[in-house]
Every structure is written in C-alpha cells, then in structure tokens.
C-alpha cells in the first residue's frame, strides 16, 4: 500500500528525508563501526546534526530550532537512522523524549539558557527515571531531593540511562514529598559540572553498542530552584503525559526495523545459492518472506495511523501502548526469522541482519516493558 501520511506536504517531507538520508550517509555510516567499538558516538556528530537542522525541529526558530511542531519530521529521521542500522545515535532520545519536557515545562529563563545548545548539539540531554531497584514501576523511585534554602539537595542512583556518559543536561525524577502519594515526585535538571554528580561505568550491552548507556550517581547534589522543571509534585503527571510520544517513537523505529530486515533478507536470498538455485526459489523461503511482508504491512498501516493521530493531538495512551508492544514484539520475531534465512552468515556480525538481531532485543523492554503495555491496554478494557 502507498503511504499517505506525508501526502499533505510531499515536497517538504521529501526534502527533509533527503536531508536526513544524506546526513546519515556522510556523517554516521562511515564511523558507526568505530563508535560501536568505542562504546559511544563522537560529539562532532551531534554538532553536525545541529548544523543540519536535525535537532529540536519543534523548537521555535528564535532558539535555533526548526519552528515546526510536527512529529512526522521526527519519524522520518528515526526511519532513516534505522534504515542505515545506526542504532548508536541518540537523536531520538533528544528529539522525541526530552524535547517535549523542555518545550512544555521550561520557563522563559530556562528556554533561553538551554534550548539554543539543545538545538545546536552543544547540549546533549538524557532523562533519568530507572533505578537499580525500580524499572517500569515509577512510583517505586527512591531518589530523593530535600529542600535546603533556595536549593534542592539530590541523592540517589539511576541506571540504564541512554546518553548517560555524554549528557550535559539530565532530567532527574526525584521524590520531593514522600507523603504525597502520586504527587511525591518532581523533575529536576542536573547539569554536567554540578558537584556530587558522578557517572558510573559505561554499561556493556548485548546490542546498540555505540549508544552510551550508563549508571548515574547523585550525592548531595545542590540543584538550584531555577533548575526545577515545571511544578513541584507534578513529575509523574508529566511522565504520563509524555510517555505516549516516547512509545510511538519506539513503534516508528520498530516498524522501520521490520521493513529493513525484510529488505535485507529478500536481497540475500536472491544472491545466495543452495542445491544449484537461489534460496529465494524455495517455497519455504517464499512463504516465510510472504508472512513477514504481510506483518510488516499491517504494522506500517497501524503505526502510520497512530502517527496521524498524534499529529492531530488525539493519540491515546492505550493506542500508543498497543503500537509499542505489537511492533517491538514483531521486530524481535522478524529478525529471528531473517537470521534463520541467512543461515550461518546471519550469525556473523559483519552482516547487517546479525547486528539488527542484537539491537532489536531491547525494544520490548525500554519505554516501559511490553508487559506494562499490556497492563495499560487491559485496564482500558475495564475502565
């Protein structure tokens, strides 16, 4: 089926896709293997992305952003990163996850202070929710912040933080009123050089090896009142408001990953011979690929519908949860089947399908595990 999600401005979206694809080909692909060995990308690629206009697309032009609040641009960039197998690039976290917090919650002074660097790539950002003992259950967060004069004194630890090593600004979810129930949490912005803020080890992951992921530690970090993001006690509410976009972002990337795995495998089976003929000539190969192609099309239609709903301001938390769990689970199944069709070569990391296999596994975990997604959906049935 022909995609119509970009039909209302085909030339504008087409030009942006060309820009994103050219950028990835020039600035990312030649270096990605080295970044995987080093465990993180270079700061130069962030600065180059800022110059190209690929960071902060929704941020007003007065702060150096694109001035266009349309998540379809984010989706195009994410699709092009997936198309190139560039799993180490943390731009989706900056654009899709952190940007909404800064755009909706920053006061005028904070906007002037942070948004220009955010858009130029000089300020790399992260968000710190997960703790060593707390995953998807956000109300179990133990990191605390206690008021001391005009400051908040922050103590605690976070883990699995994407961009954790490179981040210059970290939005930290902390408990500021232990007796306030769901209103116990506040968002605090911790900056790179604040005393008591330390980064632990760069975590060694199964996949996404170029995307730096770290432990973060906060020991009596004095966070000034001017770094409180939004209102006190509203942290969990802000998280709930922004998580649907994060989950849609995962669905966009997962769907693109399914399509890429299919494309790689169709090409491989055309070229690889067995018993005197291409693997693609065997009925089992055609049936496997037929099933994958059908599932990819179903995922694409639903993801694009969710994307349209989000652009219109109508995407529900339930629909986002459905998109996230279904597409990320489909991606896992798809890359596994495609590795099988590659045979022994599918297990070799020099082949893109092998890297896609290890990169795909985390999609059903981060952004809220798929079990949590099903819980959200299940509750909606009895609301």
C-alpha positions as a Markdown table, in Angstrom:
| # | Residue | x | y | z |
|---|---|---|---|---|
| 1 | Unk | 0.0 | 0.0 | 0.0 |
| 2 | Unk | 1.1 | 3.5 | -0.7 |
| 3 | Unk | 1.9 | 5.6 | 2.4 |
| 4 | Unk | -0.3 | 8.7 | 2.6 |
| 5 | Unk | 0.9 | 10.0 | 6.0 |
| 6 | Unk | 3.1 | 12.6 | 4.3 |
| 7 | Unk | 0.8 | 13.4 | 1.4 |
| 8 | Unk | -0.3 | 16.9 | 2.6 |
| 9 | Unk | 3.3 | 18.2 | 2.1 |
| 10 | Unk | 5.0 | 15.6 | 0.0 |
| 11 | Unk | 7.7 | 18.0 | -1.2 |
| 12 | Unk | 8.6 | 19.3 | 2.2 |
| 13 | Unk | 8.7 | 15.9 | 3.8 |
| 14 | Unk | 10.6 | 14.5 | 0.8 |
| 15 | Unk | 13.2 | 17.2 | 1.1 |
| 16 | Unk | 13.7 | 16.5 | 4.8 |
| 17 | Unk | 14.0 | 12.8 | 4.1 |
| 18 | Unk | 16.7 | 13.6 | 1.5 |
| 19 | Unk | 18.5 | 15.8 | 4.1 |
| 20 | Unk | 18.3 | 13.1 | 6.8 |
| 21 | Unk | 19.4 | 10.3 | 4.4 |
| 22 | Unk | 22.4 | 12.3 | 3.1 |
| 23 | Unk | 23.4 | 13.3 | 6.6 |
| 24 | Unk | 23.4 | 9.7 | 7.8 |
| 25 | Unk | 25.3 | 8.5 | 4.8 |
| 26 | Unk | 28.0 | 11.2 | 5.2 |
| 27 | Unk | 28.3 | 11.7 | 9.0 |
| 28 | Unk | 27.1 | 8.4 | 10.5 |
| 29 | Unk | 27.6 | 5.3 | 8.4 |
| 30 | Unk | 31.4 | 5.8 | 7.8 |
| 31 | Unk | 32.0 | 6.0 | 11.6 |
| 32 | Unk | 29.4 | 3.8 | 13.2 |
| 33 | Unk | 31.5 | 0.6 | 13.4 |
| 34 | Unk | 34.3 | 2.5 | 15.2 |
| 35 | Unk | 31.8 | 4.0 | 17.6 |
| 36 | Unk | 30.5 | 0.6 | 18.4 |
| 37 | Unk | 34.0 | -0.4 | 19.4 |
| 38 | Unk | 34.4 | 2.7 | 21.5 |
| 39 | Unk | 31.0 | 2.4 | 23.2 |
| 40 | Unk | 29.8 | 5.9 | 22.2 |
| 41 | Unk | 29.5 | 8.2 | 19.3 |
| 42 | Unk | 31.5 | 11.4 | 18.9 |
| 43 | Unk | 30.3 | 14.8 | 20.0 |
| 44 | Unk | 31.1 | 16.0 | 16.5 |
| 45 | Unk | 28.2 | 14.1 | 15.0 |
| 46 | Unk | 25.9 | 15.9 | 17.4 |
| 47 | Unk | 27.3 | 19.3 | 16.4 |
| 48 | Unk | 26.9 | 18.3 | 12.7 |
| 49 | Unk | 23.3 | 17.3 | 13.3 |
| 50 | Unk | 22.7 | 20.7 | 14.9 |
| 51 | Unk | 24.1 | 22.5 | 11.9 |
| 52 | Unk | 22.0 | 20.4 | 9.6 |
| 53 | Unk | 18.8 | 21.2 | 11.5 |
| 54 | Unk | 18.2 | 17.7 | 12.7 |
| 55 | Unk | 17.9 | 18.6 | 16.4 |
| 56 | Unk | 15.0 | 20.4 | 18.0 |
| 57 | Unk | 12.8 | 20.5 | 14.9 |
| 58 | Unk | 9.8 | 21.7 | 17.1 |
| 59 | Unk | 11.8 | 24.3 | 19.0 |
| 60 | Unk | 11.0 | 27.9 | 18.0 |
| 61 | Unk | 13.4 | 29.5 | 15.5 |
| 62 | Unk | 14.3 | 32.2 | 18.0 |
| 63 | Unk | 16.1 | 29.5 | 20.0 |
| 64 | Unk | 17.8 | 27.9 | 16.9 |
| 65 | Unk | 15.2 | 25.2 | 16.3 |
| 66 | Unk | 13.1 | 24.3 | 13.2 |
| 67 | Unk | 10.0 | 26.0 | 14.4 |
| 68 | Unk | 7.7 | 23.2 | 13.1 |
| 69 | Unk | 5.7 | 21.2 | 15.6 |
| 70 | Unk | 5.0 | 18.1 | 13.6 |
| 71 | Unk | 6.2 | 14.7 | 14.8 |
| 72 | Unk | 6.3 | 13.4 | 11.2 |
| 73 | Unk | 9.7 | 15.0 | 10.9 |
| 74 | Unk | 10.9 | 13.1 | 13.9 |
| 75 | Unk | 9.6 | 9.9 | 12.4 |
| 76 | Unk | 11.4 | 10.5 | 9.1 |
| 77 | Unk | 14.7 | 11.0 | 10.9 |
| 78 | Unk | 14.2 | 7.8 | 13.0 |
| 79 | Unk | 13.3 | 5.8 | 9.9 |
| 80 | Unk | 16.5 | 6.9 | 8.2 |
| 81 | Unk | 18.6 | 6.0 | 11.2 |
| 82 | Unk | 17.1 | 2.6 | 11.3 |
| 83 | Unk | 17.5 | 2.2 | 7.5 |
| 84 | Unk | 21.2 | 2.7 | 8.0 |
| 85 | Unk | 21.5 | 0.4 | 11.0 |
| 86 | Unk | 22.6 | 3.5 | 13.1 |
| 87 | Unk | 21.5 | 2.2 | 16.4 |
| 88 | Unk | 24.1 | 4.2 | 18.4 |
| 89 | Unk | 22.7 | 7.6 | 17.5 |
| 90 | Unk | 20.8 | 9.1 | 20.4 |
| 91 | Unk | 19.0 | 11.8 | 18.4 |
| 92 | Unk | 15.5 | 10.2 | 19.0 |
| 93 | Unk | 16.0 | 10.5 | 22.8 |
| 94 | Unk | 16.9 | 14.2 | 22.4 |
| 95 | Unk | 14.1 | 15.0 | 19.9 |
| 96 | Unk | 11.3 | 12.6 | 20.8 |
| 97 | Unk | 11.7 | 12.1 | 24.6 |
| 98 | Unk | 13.5 | 15.1 | 26.1 |
| 99 | Unk | 12.3 | 17.9 | 23.8 |
| 100 | Unk | 8.6 | 17.7 | 24.9 |
| 101 | Unk | 9.6 | 18.2 | 28.6 |
| 102 | Unk | 11.7 | 21.3 | 27.7 |
| 103 | Unk | 9.2 | 22.7 | 25.3 |
| 104 | Unk | 6.2 | 22.4 | 27.6 |
| 105 | Unk | 7.7 | 22.9 | 31.0 |
| 106 | Unk | 10.6 | 25.4 | 30.7 |
| 107 | Unk | 10.0 | 28.9 | 31.8 |
| 108 | Unk | 11.4 | 31.8 | 29.7 |
| 109 | Unk | 14.7 | 31.9 | 31.5 |
| 110 | Unk | 15.2 | 28.2 | 31.2 |
| 111 | Unk | 14.4 | 28.3 | 27.5 |
| 112 | Unk | 17.0 | 31.0 | 26.9 |
| 113 | Unk | 19.5 | 29.0 | 28.9 |
| 114 | Unk | 19.1 | 25.5 | 27.4 |
| 115 | Unk | 17.2 | 25.5 | 24.1 |
| 116 | Unk | 19.9 | 27.1 | 21.9 |
| 117 | Unk | 22.5 | 24.5 | 22.9 |
| 118 | Unk | 19.9 | 21.7 | 22.7 |
| 119 | Unk | 19.3 | 22.6 | 19.0 |
| 120 | Unk | 23.0 | 23.2 | 18.1 |
| 121 | Unk | 24.1 | 19.8 | 19.5 |
| 122 | Unk | 26.3 | 21.5 | 22.2 |
| 123 | Unk | 24.0 | 20.3 | 24.9 |
| 124 | Unk | 23.3 | 16.5 | 24.8 |
| 125 | Unk | 20.4 | 15.5 | 27.1 |
| 126 | Unk | 19.2 | 12.5 | 29.0 |
| 127 | Unk | 16.3 | 11.6 | 31.2 |
| 128 | Unk | 16.8 | 9.6 | 34.4 |
| 129 | Unk | 13.9 | 7.5 | 35.6 |
| 130 | Unk | 15.0 | 3.9 | 36.0 |
| 131 | Unk | 16.9 | 3.0 | 39.2 |
| 132 | Unk | 18.8 | -0.2 | 40.2 |
| 133 | Unk | 15.7 | -1.4 | 42.1 |
| 134 | Unk | 13.0 | 0.3 | 40.1 |
| 135 | Unk | 12.1 | -0.3 | 36.5 |
| 136 | Unk | 8.7 | 0.3 | 35.0 |
| 137 | Unk | 7.1 | 0.9 | 38.4 |
| 138 | Unk | 7.9 | 4.6 | 38.5 |
| 139 | Unk | 6.1 | 5.1 | 41.9 |
| 140 | Unk | 8.9 | 3.0 | 43.4 |
| 141 | Unk | 11.5 | 5.6 | 42.7 |
| 142 | Unk | 13.8 | 6.1 | 45.7 |
| 143 | Unk | 16.0 | 9.1 | 44.6 |
| 144 | Unk | 15.2 | 12.0 | 46.9 |
| 145 | Unk | 15.5 | 15.7 | 46.8 |
| 146 | Unk | 15.2 | 17.7 | 50.1 |
| 147 | Unk | 14.8 | 21.5 | 50.1 |
| 148 | Unk | 17.7 | 23.4 | 51.7 |
| 149 | Unk | 17.2 | 27.2 | 51.4 |
| 150 | Unk | 16.8 | 28.0 | 47.8 |
| 151 | Unk | 18.3 | 24.7 | 46.6 |
| 152 | Unk | 17.2 | 21.1 | 46.5 |
| 153 | Unk | 19.8 | 18.5 | 47.7 |
| 154 | Unk | 19.6 | 15.5 | 45.5 |
| 155 | Unk | 20.6 | 11.9 | 46.5 |
| 156 | Unk | 20.2 | 8.6 | 44.7 |
| 157 | Unk | 21.2 | 6.5 | 41.7 |
| 158 | Unk | 19.9 | 5.8 | 38.3 |
| 159 | Unk | 20.8 | 3.1 | 35.8 |
| 160 | Unk | 20.3 | 2.2 | 32.1 |
| 161 | Unk | 20.4 | 5.9 | 31.2 |
| 162 | Unk | 20.8 | 6.5 | 27.5 |
| 163 | Unk | 23.3 | 9.3 | 26.6 |
| 164 | Unk | 24.3 | 8.9 | 30.3 |
| 165 | Unk | 28.1 | 9.4 | 29.7 |
| 166 | Unk | 27.8 | 12.3 | 27.2 |
| 167 | Unk | 24.8 | 14.1 | 28.6 |
| 168 | Unk | 25.3 | 17.8 | 29.6 |
| 169 | Unk | 21.7 | 18.1 | 31.0 |
| 170 | Unk | 19.9 | 15.3 | 32.8 |
| 171 | Unk | 16.2 | 15.5 | 33.7 |
| 172 | Unk | 16.1 | 13.5 | 37.0 |
| 173 | Unk | 12.9 | 12.2 | 38.5 |
| 174 | Unk | 13.2 | 12.6 | 42.3 |
| 175 | Unk | 10.9 | 12.2 | 45.3 |
| 176 | Unk | 10.4 | 15.6 | 46.9 |
| 177 | Unk | 7.5 | 14.8 | 49.2 |
| 178 | Unk | 7.4 | 11.2 | 50.5 |
| 179 | Unk | 3.9 | 11.6 | 51.9 |
| 180 | Unk | 2.2 | 13.0 | 48.8 |
| 181 | Unk | 1.5 | 9.7 | 47.0 |
| 182 | Unk | 1.4 | 10.2 | 43.2 |
| 183 | Unk | 2.3 | 13.9 | 43.8 |
| 184 | Unk | 5.6 | 13.0 | 45.6 |
| 185 | Unk | 7.8 | 13.4 | 42.5 |
| 186 | Unk | 9.4 | 16.4 | 40.8 |
| 187 | Unk | 11.6 | 16.8 | 37.8 |
| 188 | Unk | 15.0 | 18.4 | 38.4 |
| 189 | Unk | 17.5 | 19.3 | 35.8 |
| 190 | Unk | 21.1 | 18.4 | 36.7 |
| 191 | Unk | 23.9 | 19.9 | 34.7 |
| 192 | Unk | 27.2 | 18.4 | 33.8 |
| 193 | Unk | 29.5 | 20.1 | 36.3 |
| 194 | Unk | 27.3 | 20.1 | 39.4 |
| 195 | Unk | 29.4 | 18.9 | 42.4 |
| 196 | Unk | 28.3 | 15.4 | 43.6 |
| 197 | Unk | 27.0 | 14.4 | 40.2 |
| 198 | Unk | 29.0 | 11.4 | 39.0 |
| 199 | Unk | 28.8 | 8.9 | 36.1 |
| 200 | Unk | 29.4 | 5.3 | 36.8 |
| 201 | Unk | 30.6 | 2.7 | 34.3 |
| 202 | Unk | 29.5 | 2.7 | 30.7 |
| 203 | Unk | 27.3 | -0.4 | 30.6 |
| 204 | Unk | 28.2 | -3.2 | 28.3 |
| 205 | Unk | 25.1 | -4.2 | 26.4 |
| 206 | Unk | 24.1 | -7.1 | 24.1 |
| 207 | Unk | 23.3 | -4.6 | 21.3 |
| 208 | Unk | 23.2 | -0.9 | 20.5 |
| 209 | Unk | 26.9 | -0.9 | 21.4 |
| 210 | Unk | 27.5 | 2.6 | 20.1 |
| 211 | Unk | 24.8 | 4.2 | 22.2 |
| 212 | Unk | 26.3 | 5.1 | 25.5 |
| 213 | Unk | 24.3 | 3.8 | 28.4 |
| 214 | Unk | 25.4 | 4.5 | 32.0 |
| 215 | Unk | 24.8 | 4.5 | 35.7 |
| 216 | Unk | 24.4 | 7.9 | 37.3 |
| 217 | Unk | 25.0 | 8.8 | 40.9 |
| 218 | Unk | 23.9 | 11.9 | 42.9 |
| 219 | Unk | 25.5 | 12.6 | 46.2 |
| 220 | Unk | 24.3 | 15.8 | 47.9 |
| 221 | Unk | 24.0 | 17.5 | 44.6 |
| 222 | Unk | 22.7 | 21.0 | 45.1 |
| 223 | Unk | 20.1 | 21.7 | 42.4 |
| 224 | Unk | 19.0 | 25.4 | 42.4 |
| 225 | Unk | 15.4 | 26.3 | 42.4 |
| 226 | Unk | 16.0 | 27.7 | 38.9 |
| 227 | Unk | 16.6 | 24.1 | 37.7 |
| 228 | Unk | 13.2 | 22.8 | 38.8 |
| 229 | Unk | 11.3 | 21.8 | 35.6 |
| 230 | Unk | 7.6 | 22.5 | 35.8 |
| 231 | Unk | 5.7 | 22.5 | 39.1 |
| 232 | Unk | 6.6 | 20.7 | 42.3 |
| 233 | Unk | 4.9 | 17.4 | 42.8 |
| 234 | Unk | 3.8 | 17.1 | 39.1 |
| 235 | Unk | 6.6 | 14.8 | 38.0 |
| 236 | Unk | 4.6 | 11.6 | 37.5 |
| 237 | Unk | 1.9 | 13.5 | 35.7 |
| 238 | Unk | 4.4 | 15.0 | 33.3 |
| 239 | Unk | 5.8 | 11.5 | 32.7 |
| 240 | Unk | 2.4 | 10.1 | 31.9 |
| 241 | Unk | 1.7 | 12.9 | 29.5 |
| 242 | Unk | 4.9 | 12.4 | 27.5 |
| 243 | Unk | 5.3 | 8.6 | 27.5 |
| 244 | Unk | 2.8 | 8.1 | 24.6 |
| 245 | Unk | 5.1 | 10.0 | 22.3 |
| 246 | Unk | 8.1 | 8.0 | 23.5 |
| 247 | Unk | 6.3 | 4.8 | 22.9 |
| 248 | Unk | 5.2 | 6.0 | 19.4 |
| 249 | Unk | 8.8 | 6.7 | 18.7 |
| 250 | Unk | 9.7 | 3.1 | 19.6 |
| 251 | Unk | 6.9 | 1.9 | 17.3 |
| 252 | Unk | 8.1 | 4.0 | 14.4 |
| 253 | Unk | 11.7 | 2.6 | 14.8 |
| 254 | Unk | 10.5 | -0.9 | 15.3 |
| 255 | Unk | 8.3 | -0.8 | 12.2 |
| 256 | Unk | 11.1 | 0.6 | 10.1 |
| 257 | Unk | 13.3 | -2.2 | 11.6 |
| 258 | Unk | 10.9 | -4.9 | 10.4 |
| 259 | Unk | 10.9 | -3.4 | 6.9 |
| 260 | Unk | 14.7 | -3.2 | 6.8 |
| 261 | Unk | 15.1 | -6.8 | 8.0 |
| 262 | Unk | 12.7 | -7.9 | 5.2 |
| 263 | Unk | 14.6 | -5.9 | 2.6 |
| 264 | Unk | 18.0 | -7.3 | 3.7 |
| 265 | Unk | 16.7 | -10.8 | 3.6 |
| 266 | Unk | 15.0 | -10.6 | 0.2 |
| 267 | Unk | 18.2 | -9.3 | -1.2 |
| 268 | Unk | 20.3 | -12.0 | 0.5 |
| 269 | Unk | 18.0 | -14.9 | -0.6 |
| 270 | Unk | 18.2 | -13.7 | -4.2 |
| 271 | Unk | 22.0 | -13.9 | -4.2 |
| 272 | Unk | 22.7 | -17.0 | -2.0 |
| 273 | Unk | 22.5 | -20.3 | -3.8 |
| 274 | Unk | 21.8 | -23.8 | -2.4 |
| 275 | Unk | 21.4 | -27.0 | -4.4 |
| 276 | Unk | 22.0 | -25.2 | -7.6 |
| 277 | Unk | 19.4 | -22.4 | -7.3 |
| 278 | Unk | 18.8 | -19.2 | -5.3 |
| 279 | Unk | 17.4 | -19.7 | -1.8 |
| 280 | Unk | 14.5 | -17.4 | -2.9 |
| 281 | Unk | 13.4 | -20.1 | -5.3 |
| 282 | Unk | 12.5 | -22.5 | -2.4 |
| 283 | Unk | 8.8 | -22.5 | -1.3 |
| 284 | Unk | 9.7 | -22.3 | 2.4 |
| 285 | Unk | 11.7 | -19.1 | 1.8 |
| 286 | Unk | 8.9 | -17.5 | -0.2 |
| 287 | Unk | 6.3 | -18.5 | 2.4 |
| 288 | Unk | 8.4 | -17.1 | 5.3 |
| 289 | Unk | 9.0 | -13.8 | 3.5 |
| 290 | Unk | 5.3 | -13.6 | 2.5 |
| 291 | Unk | 4.3 | -13.8 | 6.1 |
| 292 | Unk | 6.9 | -11.2 | 7.1 |
| 293 | Unk | 5.9 | -8.9 | 4.3 |
| 294 | Unk | 2.2 | -9.1 | 5.4 |
| 295 | Unk | 3.0 | -8.5 | 9.0 |
| 296 | Unk | 5.2 | -5.6 | 8.1 |
| 297 | Unk | 2.4 | -4.0 | 6.1 |
| 298 | Unk | -0.1 | -4.4 | 8.9 |
| 299 | Unk | 2.4 | -2.8 | 11.3 |
| 300 | Unk | 3.1 | 0.0 | 8.9 |
| 301 | Unk | -0.6 | 0.9 | 8.5 |
| 302 | Unk | -1.3 | 0.9 | 12.2 |
| 303 | Unk | 1.9 | 2.8 | 13.1 |
| 304 | Unk | 1.1 | 5.5 | 10.5 |
| 305 | Unk | -2.4 | 5.8 | 11.8 |
| 306 | Unk | -1.0 | 6.3 | 15.3 |
| 307 | Unk | 1.4 | 8.9 | 13.9 |
| 308 | Unk | -1.5 | 10.7 | 12.2 |
| 309 | Unk | -3.5 | 10.6 | 15.5 |
| 310 | Unk | -0.5 | 12.0 | 17.4 |
| 311 | Unk | 0.0 | 14.9 | 14.9 |
| 312 | Unk | -3.7 | 15.7 | 15.4 |
| 313 | Unk | -3.3 | 15.6 | 19.2 |
| 314 | Unk | -5.5 | 12.6 | 19.6 |
| 315 | Unk | -3.2 | 9.7 | 20.3 |
| 316 | Unk | -4.3 | 7.9 | 23.5 |
| 317 | Unk | -2.0 | 6.2 | 25.9 |
| 318 | Unk | -3.7 | 2.9 | 25.1 |
| 319 | Unk | -3.2 | 3.2 | 21.4 |
| 320 | Unk | 0.5 | 4.1 | 21.9 |
| 321 | Unk | 0.9 | 1.1 | 24.2 |
| 322 | Unk | -0.7 | -1.1 | 21.5 |
| 323 | Unk | 1.7 | 0.2 | 18.9 |
| 324 | Unk | 4.7 | -0.1 | 21.1 |
| 325 | Unk | 4.2 | -3.7 | 22.2 |
| 326 | Unk | 3.0 | -5.0 | 18.9 |
| 327 | Unk | 5.7 | -3.6 | 16.7 |
| 328 | Unk | 8.6 | -4.2 | 19.1 |
| 329 | Unk | 7.5 | -7.8 | 19.6 |
| 330 | Unk | 7.1 | -8.2 | 15.8 |
| 331 | Unk | 10.6 | -6.8 | 15.3 |
| 332 | Unk | 12.0 | -9.5 | 17.6 |
| 333 | Unk | 10.2 | -12.3 | 15.7 |
| 334 | Unk | 11.1 | -10.9 | 12.3 |
| 335 | Unk | 14.8 | -10.5 | 12.8 |
| 336 | Unk | 15.0 | -14.0 | 14.3 |
| 337 | Unk | 13.3 | -15.5 | 11.2 |
| 338 | Unk | 15.5 | -13.4 | 8.9 |
| 339 | Unk | 18.7 | -14.6 | 10.7 |
| 340 | Unk | 17.5 | -18.2 | 10.0 |
| 341 | Unk | 17.1 | -17.5 | 6.3 |
| 342 | Unk | 20.6 | -16.1 | 6.2 |
| 343 | Unk | 21.9 | -19.4 | 7.7 |
| 344 | Unk | 25.4 | -19.3 | 9.3 |
| 345 | Unk | 26.1 | -15.9 | 7.8 |
| 346 | Unk | 23.1 | -14.5 | 9.8 |
| 347 | Unk | 25.1 | -15.1 | 13.0 |
| 348 | Unk | 28.1 | -13.1 | 11.8 |
| 349 | Unk | 28.2 | -9.5 | 13.0 |
| 350 | Unk | 29.7 | -8.4 | 9.7 |
| 351 | Unk | 26.2 | -8.9 | 8.3 |
| 352 | Unk | 23.7 | -6.2 | 9.0 |
| 353 | Unk | 21.0 | -8.8 | 9.9 |
| 354 | Unk | 23.1 | -10.0 | 12.8 |
| 355 | Unk | 23.5 | -6.5 | 14.2 |
| 356 | Unk | 19.8 | -5.9 | 13.7 |
| 357 | Unk | 19.2 | -9.1 | 15.7 |
| 358 | Unk | 21.1 | -8.0 | 18.8 |
| 359 | Unk | 19.9 | -4.4 | 18.5 |
| 360 | Unk | 16.2 | -5.4 | 18.4 |
| 361 | Unk | 16.0 | -7.2 | 21.7 |
| 362 | Unk | 15.7 | -4.1 | 23.9 |
| 363 | Unk | 12.8 | -2.6 | 22.0 |
| 364 | Unk | 10.3 | -4.6 | 24.0 |
| 365 | Unk | 12.0 | -3.5 | 27.3 |
| 366 | Unk | 12.6 | 0.2 | 27.3 |
| 367 | Unk | 10.0 | 2.8 | 27.2 |
| 368 | Unk | 8.0 | 0.6 | 29.6 |
| 369 | Unk | 8.2 | -3.2 | 29.2 |
| 370 | Unk | 5.7 | -4.9 | 26.9 |
| 371 | Unk | 4.1 | -6.5 | 29.9 |
| 372 | Unk | 3.3 | -3.0 | 31.2 |
| 373 | Unk | 1.9 | -2.0 | 27.8 |
| 374 | Unk | -0.5 | -5.0 | 28.0 |
| 375 | Unk | -1.4 | -3.9 | 31.6 |
| 376 | Unk | -2.3 | -0.4 | 30.3 |
| 377 | Unk | -4.4 | -1.9 | 27.5 |
| 378 | Unk | -6.1 | -4.4 | 29.8 |
| 379 | Unk | -7.1 | -1.7 | 32.3 |
| 380 | Unk | -8.6 | 0.3 | 29.5 |
| 381 | Unk | -11.0 | -2.6 | 28.7 |
| 382 | Unk | -12.5 | -2.4 | 32.2 |
| 383 | Unk | -12.4 | 1.4 | 32.7 |
